Amino acid sequence: MHSFDEIAPRGAYAQVVEQLEGRILRGEFPPNERLPPEAALAAQLGVGRRVLREALRSLEIKGLVEIRHGVGTVVRRNDLSSFLHALQQNVRSFLSVNRAEAEQVRHLRLLFESAAIDALAARPDATCLTALAEKLEQQRQAAGAGDAAAYQRHHLEFHRQIVSALGNPLIDMLYAQVLELMQPVMQATAARPGVMRGAIKEHEAIFSALQARQYAEARRLIQEHLQP
């Protein structure tokens, strides 16, 4: 005869995750408080210990709890910062295991940056333009000094600054992970002075279009710039 752990349906695991997540989010288990011992909690929920362990691992991935050896399961913060941190880790893991193709990454970047330009068209942001001008000047200085690493960093920050116009921390975090995928490609080409000069020229054109509030032109330039 099989034990409950061996025959527990997948639904039982999902229900345990849902129940515990709800109790944590409602504050029944406050941050920094330990959950009841494993045996007691499993009995309370009416499941086997293996099902409970799987559920707790899922909650740990979500950033809701931390499983500490010799201590037990401790509730973590349940605020936005904690969720963003957990989501960032999940996105990074997914992208590293499921290698996105270059065209898929380019398409995603174009969606984000086009949406950001639409946001700027709806509500022009002088602060964003000032930051873009600063990133552009930093690229020029890095290229002039032959510092490919600094150039690459400021190049990507220029694009992150455009997307920040959306004012959405979730998108900012996701886009940062997307740009991580671009670094190996850029490392192979960014050291070439001609490549740096060409990219800076394209950034200057994008910036000029945004500054002149020529948003359709800025979108066109972004699309050209992101072409392989």
N, C-alpha and C positions, 0 to 999 in steps of 0.2 A: 504494500500500500504506500502511496506517495504521501509525503508531508504536505501541509498547507503551503509552505514556501515553494514546493516544486510544482504545484498545480494552480497557484494563485493567478487569476486572469490578469491581463494587462490593465484592465479597467480598475482593479483594486489599487494598483500602483498609482494610476492617474488620480484616483479619488483621494488617496493619502496626500499626494502633492497638493491637490486643490484644497483639502481641509487645512493642512498645516500652513500653506501660504495664506489662506484667508485669516487664520487666527493670528499670524504674525502681522499682517497688514492692518488688522483691526486693533492691534496693540495688546492682545491677550498674552502674547509672549514679547515683552519689551526688549529693546536692544540691549546687548551685553548680558542677557539672562540665559542661563542654561535651560535647554529643554529637559523634560523628565528623562530618567534613565531609559535606555533602549528597550529593555524588557517591559517596563511599565508602560511606555508610550505605545509599543506594539499591541499590548493587551488592551489598552484604552481605545485604540483605533480598530481593534478586531482583525489585525493582519499578522502575518508571520514576520520574523525579524529581518529576513532577507528582503522582503518587499519594502519594509521600513527603511532599510539601509539604502536601497535604490532611490527611494523618494527623497531621503536626506541628501544624497549626492546631487540630485536634480536641483534641490533648493540651494545647495552650495554653489552650483554653477550659476544660478540666477542671482547670486550675491545676497541671499536672504539669511543664510546661516554659514557658520564656519565649523567644520568638524576638527576638533583638537584632540590629538592622541593623549590619552591619560586624563583628559578633562571632560570630554563629552561634546555635545553639539551646542554651540553658542549662537544666539541670534545676533545678526549684524544690523547695521543701520538699514532702515527701510525707506530712505529718502531718495530723491532723484539721482544724487551723486553716486550712491551705491549701485543703483540700477545701471547707470551709464557705464560705470567701471566694469560691471559684470558683462554688459552687452558688448563693450569694447573687446574684452577677452574672448568672447564667443565669436565675434566677427573675425578677429585676428586668427583664431584657430581654424575657422571655416575656410578662410581664404588661403591659409597655408596648406591645408589638406586638399581642398578642391580648387586646384589652380585655375584661376579665371583666365580665359583667353584674352589677348590684347584687344581685340575688337569689342569684347564685352566690357572691358574696363573703360575703353574710350567712349563707348555708348553711355555708360553710367556717368562718367565725368561730364559729358555733354549735357545730359539731363539736369544734373545738379547746377552746372554753371549757367545754363540757359535760364533755369528757373530763378537763379540769383539775379541775373540781368533784368528779368521781368520784375523782380522785387524792387530793384533800383529804379526802374522806370516808374513804378507806382509810388515810390517814396524815395526820392534822391537823398543820398547820404554823404554829406561832405566829409564826415569822419572816415568813411570807407575809402573815399578818394584820396584823402591824405595818407592813409596807411598804404594804399597801393603805390602812391608816388614814392613813399619811403622804401618799400620792397623793391621797386624798380631801380632806385638809386643804389641800393645795396647790391643788386645783381651787377650793375655796371662796375661798381668798385671791385667786386670779387672777380669779375672777368678781367678787369684791368690788371689785377694782381696775379692772375693766373691761378686763383684758388678755386679749383673745380668743386671741392666739397662745399665751400661756402656758397658758391654760385648755385649749386643744386638745391641747397637748403632754402635760399631766398627765392629761387624760382618756384618751388612748391608752395612756399608761404604766400607768394603772390596769388596763386590759384585758391589757396585756402581762404585768403582774405576776400576774394570775390564771393565764394560760397557763404561766408559769414554774413553777407548782406541779407540772407534769409532769416537770420535771427533765431535759428533753431539749433539748440545744442545737440540734439540727436543726429541731425544731418551733419553738423560739424564733426562729430565723433566718427560717423560712418565714412565721411569723406577723407578724414585723416588716414583711415585704414586703407581706403582705395589708393591714396597717394603712396602708401607704403609699397604697393605693388609696382609702382613706377620707378622706384629707386634703383633696382638692378639694371634696368634699361638705361636710365640716365647716367649711371656710373660708367657705362660702356661708351657713352658718346659725349658727355658733358665736358670732358677734358679738352675736346677739340675747340680751338678758338673760333672757328667758323660757325660751329653749331651754337656756341654761346651767343655770338654776335647776332646770328639769325633769330634766335629765340627772343633775345632782348628787343630787337626791332619789332617783332610781332607783339610783344607785351606793350611796347610803347604805342603801337597803333590801337590796341585794345583800350589802353588807358585813355588815349586821346578821344576815342569815340565815346567812352563813358563820361569823360569830363565835358564833352560837347552835348551830352544827352542824346547822342545818336545811337539809340539802343538796338535798333535793327541791324545797324552796321556792326556794333559790338558783338552781337550774336553771330553774325556771319564770320567775323574775324576769329572768334573763339572756335567755331567749327573748323575753319581752315587750320588754326593753330594746333588743334588736337588730332588732325589727320596724321597718319603714320608717314 
